[in-house]
Amino acid sequence: MKSRKTNLRICLLVPMLGLFIVAPVRGQAPPQGTWYFAVSGDSRDCGDLIMPKIARSIELSRARTPVEFYWHLGDLRRMFDIDCDMLLRQHPTFDCKTRKDSLGLHDMEHYLNTAWEDFVQYQIRPFNGTPFYLGIGNHELYANRTRDDFRRAFQEWLTQEPLHAQRMADSSRGISTNEGETYYHFVRKGLDFIYLDKADGSGFTPAEILWLSRILAVDAKDDGIKSIVVGMHAALPSSKTSDHAMDASCQGRCSGQQVYDLLFRAQNSLRPLEERKHVYVFASHSHLFLDNVYDTPEHQGQVLPGWVVGTGGAEQYSEEIRYGYLLVEVNSEGVLNAQFKEVGADSPPLPTGPEANALTRFCFAENKRASLPDDALKAPCACGAAK
């Protein structure tokens, strides 16, 4: 007898129990009400090699874990120097590790004129039908670039329909931001996704903090919002990556602590326990993967679930090079379960062209440093209102 097409392979009858025991197989659909998104950041240096691998990994796993969007947490291109993936297309024998080889007279000028176009072509386009949300990082403001430059270059992604529709809905409630703003939010299936612009050393602006407080106040009263998911480039203060996060200035520390306190209060409101919002925080900036990043002595008793996922292709701040993304499962109650998905040198697609071997060797063997940069401010800060 021909078997019907199904997501189940084995169905064993147990007569004594009168039950069917069903064994699931690879490719099984996720539980009802469960959905997925993916997140990582820092795709400079080797992003043209790594980001297509991330996109393909997401696509190949679609039957089991159908990702509904990918969220990039900033630092698209190197900008203070030429990314190795772009450099080797022009000079296939260039030594990206030592960078002692001579460049052409106009190579840097050409790079700065094309770096963001390159990001769109080689890092966004491979995601095909997977929606792509984009955040600003500190490298987007290098080489005399401004937020207005970033808004113009990535208008298509900063004004895409979910963000535009959310701005219109917020405006009707008296919460306004400019179209294409570098901080934004959108609601999807009971989760409020909020991106905060912490792209330079000055911290969050008072206007951005006020906007966030208003969004959180609306969420607190909305029974349809189960979870608040916050993305940003640099991690909030006093994390496990505090040597390379918002702790580098008093403005960063003080405004970052304000935001942390707002988020913690959103999670621990006066509502009954079963009605409280879940709050989760994602960042990159530090080029490695870490979980439980706010489980530190400074935050004891007030720990927010948090991850650092700076693994999109940038120089890794670890002896072990790990590129990839965080696959986030959202259950029917809005609870997140995150798993790091690594991509390797043999993960598809494989690079082509005369630079392929050199690029793969550099990215997977040499693109690293032993530890985090130490740029945290050593002096204490007297925090009042953010300035």
C-alpha positions in Angstrom: 0.0 0.0 0.0 1.4 3.4 -0.9 2.1 5.7 2.0 0.6 9.2 2.1 2.9 12.3 2.0 3.4 13.5 5.6 5.9 15.1 8.0 5.9 11.8 10.0 8.0 8.8 9.0 7.2 6.1 11.5 3.8 5.2 13.1 4.0 2.2 15.4 0.9 0.6 16.7 1.0 -0.6 20.3 -2.0 -2.9 20.7 -1.9 -3.3 24.5 -2.2 0.5 24.9 -4.4 1.2 22.0 -2.0 4.1 21.1 0.0 5.2 18.1 3.6 6.2 19.0 4.8 8.7 16.4 8.5 9.3 15.7 9.2 12.7 14.2 11.8 13.1 11.5 14.1 15.7 10.2 12.1 18.4 8.5 9.3 18.2 10.9 7.2 21.4 11.1 7.7 23.5 14.3 5.0 23.3 17.1 1.9 25.3 16.5 2.3 28.9 17.5 6.1 28.7 17.3 8.1 30.9 14.9 11.7 32.0 14.3 13.9 35.0 13.6 17.7 35.3 13.2 20.1 38.0 14.4 23.7 38.9 14.3 25.9 41.9 13.5 29.4 43.1 12.6 29.8 41.9 9.1 32.8 44.0 8.1 36.2 42.4 7.0 34.8 39.1 5.8 31.0 39.7 5.5 30.9 39.2 1.7 32.0 35.6 2.4 30.1 35.0 5.7 26.7 36.7 5.2 25.8 34.6 2.1 26.6 31.5 4.2 24.3 32.7 6.9 21.5 33.4 4.3 22.0 29.9 2.9 21.9 28.3 6.3 18.6 30.0 7.0 17.2 28.9 3.7 18.4 25.2 4.0 16.8 25.0 7.5 13.5 26.5 6.4 11.4 23.3 6.7 12.4 22.8 10.3 12.9 26.4 11.5 11.2 28.8 9.1 12.9 32.1 9.9 10.6 35.1 9.3 13.3 37.8 9.2 17.0 38.5 9.8 18.1 41.4 12.0 21.5 43.0 11.4 22.9 44.9 14.5 25.3 47.2 12.7 28.9 47.6 11.5 28.4 46.8 7.8 31.8 47.7 6.4 35.2 48.5 7.9 35.3 52.1 6.6 38.6 53.2 8.2 40.4 50.8 5.9 39.4 48.4 3.1 37.6 45.2 4.1 39.6 42.1 3.1 36.7 40.6 1.1 36.6 43.7 -1.2 40.4 44.2 -1.2 41.1 40.7 -2.5 38.7 41.1 -5.4 41.0 44.0 -6.6 44.3 42.5 -5.4 44.0 38.7 -5.0 47.5 38.3 -3.5 47.2 41.1 -0.9 48.2 40.0 2.6 45.1 41.0 4.7 46.8 40.0 8.0 49.9 42.2 7.8 48.4 44.8 5.4 52.0 45.8 4.4 51.4 45.5 0.7 51.0 48.7 -1.3 47.6 49.8 -2.6 46.7 51.7 -5.7 46.6 55.4 -5.6 42.8 55.6 -5.7 41.9 52.3 -4.0 40.7 53.9 -0.8 38.6 56.5 -2.6 37.0 53.8 -4.7 36.3 51.7 -1.6 34.6 54.5 0.3 32.4 55.3 -2.8 31.3 51.7 -3.1 31.4 50.1 0.3 27.7 50.4 1.1 26.7 49.3 -2.4 28.9 46.3 -1.9 27.1 45.5 1.4 23.7 45.6 -0.4 24.9 43.4 -3.3 26.9 40.8 -1.4 25.3 40.8 2.0 21.6 41.7 1.8 20.7 40.4 -1.6 21.6 36.7 -0.8 18.7 36.7 1.7 16.3 36.8 -1.3 12.8 36.5 0.2 13.8 36.7 3.9 12.9 40.2 5.2 16.1 42.0 6.3 16.1 44.6 9.1 19.1 46.9 9.4 20.6 48.7 12.4 23.3 51.4 12.5 26.7 50.7 14.1 29.7 52.9 15.0 31.6 52.1 11.7 28.7 53.6 9.8 29.8 57.0 11.1 33.5 56.6 10.1 35.1 58.3 7.2 33.1 61.5 7.8 29.8 59.6 7.2 26.7 60.9 9.0 23.4 59.5 10.0 21.8 61.4 7.1 24.2 59.6 4.8 23.2 56.3 6.3 19.5 57.1 6.0 19.8 58.0 2.4 21.9 54.9 1.5 19.6 52.5 3.2 16.2 54.2 2.8 14.7 51.1 1.3 15.3 49.1 4.5 14.6 51.9 7.0 11.2 52.8 5.5 10.0 49.3 4.5 6.4 48.6 5.2 6.4 47.2 8.8 8.5 50.2 10.0 6.4 52.7 8.0 3.1 51.3 9.2 4.4 51.3 12.8 5.4 54.9 12.6 1.9 55.8 11.3 0.3 53.9 14.2 2.6 55.6 16.7 1.9 59.0 15.3 -1.8 58.5 15.8 -1.0 58.0 19.5 1.2 61.1 19.7 4.6 59.3 19.4 6.4 60.6 16.4 9.7 59.8 14.8 11.0 60.8 11.3 10.5 58.5 8.4 13.7 56.5 8.0 14.9 57.2 11.6 17.9 55.1 12.8 15.9 54.0 15.9 12.7 52.3 15.2 10.3 49.5 16.3 7.7 47.2 14.9 5.3 44.7 16.4 5.1 41.2 15.1 3.0 38.3 16.5 2.8 39.8 20.0 6.4 40.9 20.2 7.6 44.5 20.1 11.0 44.6 18.3 12.9 47.8 19.2 16.2 49.0 17.6 18.1 51.6 19.5 20.7 53.8 17.9 23.9 53.7 19.9 26.3 54.2 17.1 28.8 56.6 18.6 30.4 57.5 21.9 27.8 60.0 23.0 25.3 57.4 24.3 21.6 57.6 23.7 20.1 61.0 23.2 17.4 62.3 25.6 14.9 62.3 22.6 15.6 58.6 22.0 15.2 57.7 25.7 11.9 59.7 25.8 10.7 57.8 22.7 11.6 54.5 24.2 9.9 55.3 27.5 6.7 56.2 25.6 6.8 53.0 23.6 7.3 50.9 26.7 4.4 52.7 28.4 2.1 51.8 25.5 3.4 48.2 25.6 2.7 47.9 29.3 -1.0 48.6 28.7 -1.3 46.4 25.7 -2.3 42.8 26.6 -1.4 41.8 23.0 2.3 42.5 23.6 3.8 39.5 25.3 7.5 40.3 24.9 9.8 43.3 24.2 12.9 42.4 22.1 15.6 45.1 22.0 18.4 45.3 19.5 21.4 47.7 19.5 25.0 47.8 18.4 27.0 48.2 21.6 25.9 46.3 24.7 24.4 48.2 27.6 26.8 49.0 30.5 28.2 46.5 33.0 27.9 43.5 30.7 30.4 40.7 30.2 31.8 42.7 27.3 32.1 46.0 29.2 35.6 46.5 28.0 34.1 47.1 24.5 30.6 48.4 25.0 28.7 51.5 26.3 31.2 51.7 29.2 33.6 53.7 27.2 32.3 57.1 28.2 30.2 58.7 31.0 27.5 59.6 28.4 27.4 56.0 27.4 27.3 54.6 30.9 24.7 57.0 32.2 22.3 56.9 29.3 22.8 53.2 28.9 21.9 52.6 32.5 18.8 54.7 32.1 17.8 52.4 29.2 18.6 49.3 31.2 16.5 50.5 34.1 13.6 51.3 31.8 13.8 47.8 30.3 14.1 46.1 33.7 11.0 48.0 35.0 9.1 46.9 31.8 9.9 43.3 32.7 9.1 43.7 36.4 6.0 45.8 36.4 3.3 45.8 39.1 1.2 43.5 36.9 0.5 39.9 38.1 3.4 37.5 37.4 1.5 35.7 34.6 0.9 39.1 32.8 4.4 40.5 33.0 6.3 41.2 29.8 9.3 39.2 28.8 12.3 41.5 27.9 15.3 40.4 25.9 18.3 42.4 24.7 20.6 41.7 21.7 23.8 43.5 20.8 27.0 43.0 18.8 30.0 45.4 18.6 32.2 42.9 20.4 33.2 40.4 17.8 32.2 37.1 19.4 29.2 35.2 20.7 28.3 35.4 24.3 25.0 34.6 26.1 23.8 35.7 29.6 25.8 38.9 29.0 24.1 40.9 31.8 24.6 38.2 34.4 27.3 40.2 36.1 28.0 41.4 39.7 26.8 44.9 38.8 23.4 43.6 37.7 22.7 41.0 40.4 19.0 40.9 41.2 18.3 42.8 38.0 19.6 40.6 35.3 18.0 40.9 31.8 18.4 38.0 29.3 21.0 39.2 26.8 23.3 38.1 24.0 26.2 39.5 22.1 26.3 38.2 18.5 29.1 40.1 16.7 29.7 37.1 14.3 28.8 38.3 10.8 32.3 38.4 9.5 34.3 40.9 11.5 37.7 40.2 13.2 36.9 37.8 16.1 37.9 38.9 19.6 38.8 35.3 20.6 41.4 32.7 19.8 38.6 30.7 18.3 37.0 32.1 15.1 33.2 31.5 15.1 31.0 33.1 12.5 27.2 32.6 12.4 23.9 33.9 13.7 21.6 33.4 16.6 18.5 31.4 15.7 15.7 32.5 18.0 12.6 30.4 18.6 9.5 32.2 19.8 6.9 30.1 21.5 3.2 30.8 21.7 3.7 32.6 25.0 6.3 34.9 23.6 9.2 33.2 25.3 12.5 33.2 23.4 14.9 30.3 23.1 18.1 31.1 21.3 20.7 28.8 19.7 23.9 29.9 18.0 24.2 28.5 14.5 27.8 28.4 13.2 28.8 28.6 9.6 32.2 27.2 8.5 34.7 27.3 5.7 32.9 24.4 3.9 29.4 25.8 4.4 27.7 26.8 1.2 28.0 28.8 -0.9 31.8 28.5 -1.5 33.6 31.6 -2.9 34.7 31.7 -6.5 37.3 33.8 -8.3 41.0 34.1 -8.0 40.8 35.4 -4.4 38.7 32.5 -3.1 41.4 30.5 -1.4 43.2 33.5 0.1 39.9 35.0 1.4 38.8 31.7 3.0 42.2 31.2 4.6 42.3 34.7 6.0 38.7 34.7 7.3 38.8 31.3 8.9 42.4 31.2 10.2 43.7 34.7 10.6 40.8 37.1 11.2 41.1 37.3 15.0 42.7 38.9 18.0 43.3 37.3 21.4 40.8 39.4 23.4 38.4 42.3 23.5 39.8 45.8 23.0 40.0 47.5 26.4 38.4 50.9 25.9 36.2 51.0 29.0 36.4 54.3 31.0 38.3 53.6 34.2 37.1 56.6 36.2 33.7 56.6 38.0 30.8 58.6 36.5 28.3 60.7 38.4 25.1 60.0 36.5 22.2 62.4 36.5 20.0 63.1 33.5 21.5 61.9 30.2 23.1 64.7 28.3 
